[in-house]
Amino acid sequence: MTRKLRMGMVGGGPGAFIGPVHRMAAELDGQIEFVAGAFSQNPERSRAAGESYRIHPDRAYASYQEMFASERKRPDAIDFVTIATPNHLHLPIALAALEAGIPVMSDKPATATYAEALALEKAVAEYGLPYGLTHTYAGYALVREARSICAGGQLGKIRKIAVEYMQGWLSERLETTGQKQAAWRSDPALNGPGGCIGDIGVHAFHLLEYVTGIRVTSLNAALRSVVAERKVDDDCSAFLRMENGASGVLMASQVAAGEGNGLRLRVYGEKGSIDWRQEDPNRLRLRSLDGREEIRHAGFASLGADARAVTRLPGGHPEGYIEAFAVLYREFAEALLAWKDGKPEPLPASLPGIVAGVRGMRFIDRAIESSRTETWVAF
Ligand code: NAD
């Protein structure tokens, strides 16, 4: 391929949070160019946004339906679409894209409900098009290092896992103030039934299974709405049983006052443990039973091949959130090229896709059910 892959976007209009991050990340490694979009449900705002993003006026569409219909007729059509809208639109947009023959890079959660995730899984299989899911944290070099350490057996048999994702931004009733990210996330019709559990609990869940390679088999969760009159949960605690006999604890909260994005994973095996924190992402702490402690730093040649493969800068020059996102885009771009070359299942195991999407939605569904019935539920 002698040109860049062409990206369209749905969502990411003025004032949006994650759309701009997708645009920066997609273009970071020089394999993708952002050329088209339907950026808002309001056609005028979508066109105005396109102008401010310096894309051709013909390609700032009034709706995603118009974008897919027009793009498929162009000789320079988009090669894939990114979905960065509120959750209730993930399924209809993904289905419309697949139907138009356009591969999808979606933000999480894959859909608004578990039933929708099953419908999406079926469509992805039927159309046979690449589908990537931006569980951002999978793109950090030291998450890849932690994953290799677990897979290599260095910790011995894993016995205990603790994962937490603590935020404080919904400590007050922000949804009534006009703050748009809070408004749709607090409305089950736009967000889906899982509030905090679906917004950040699902990231913690994904990270835990992604790094350890061990699946959750049952859980006992307690979800609460701490802030009065909030329509979805804003605080979650869950006990987990893992397929290898290990136990896990998952905490996620959006009413943890003072927290920013306190995602942290600790994995304890027979011989040692690892500890990674998203707010200090370029360091991974390893401790062993005999009291030795080691800090691995991103960017050094001593790291494993998986971590080195997703590192751009020498040690001491920090990479962060946008670069982690960009790793997922780089892998997605490579998968798209392989797919264009006829490889049937081009997504690498390191890149979350529809399997992770369905599993995440199942986790949300099971956690809600467990909390409702106050029982352990099988996964
Ligand atoms: P946001 O409210 O900031 O942005 C949503 C955008 O979608 C807005 O620009 C809105 O105008 C647009 N939109 C709504 N309906 C549309 C339609 N019919 N057509 C075109 N555009 C439409 O929300 P956000 O915080 O950016 O979240 C968006 C998605 O990204 C959510 O699914 C969220 O869960 C996910 N997210 C993921 C991460 C991550 O770390 N991977 C972080 C934040 C958000």
Residues whose N, C-alpha, C, O or C-beta is under 5 A from the ligand:
A	BS01	NAD	V10 G11 G12 G13 P14 G15 A16 F17 I18 G19 A38 F39 S40 Q41 A84 T85 P86 N87 D107 K108 P109 T134 T136 K180 Q181
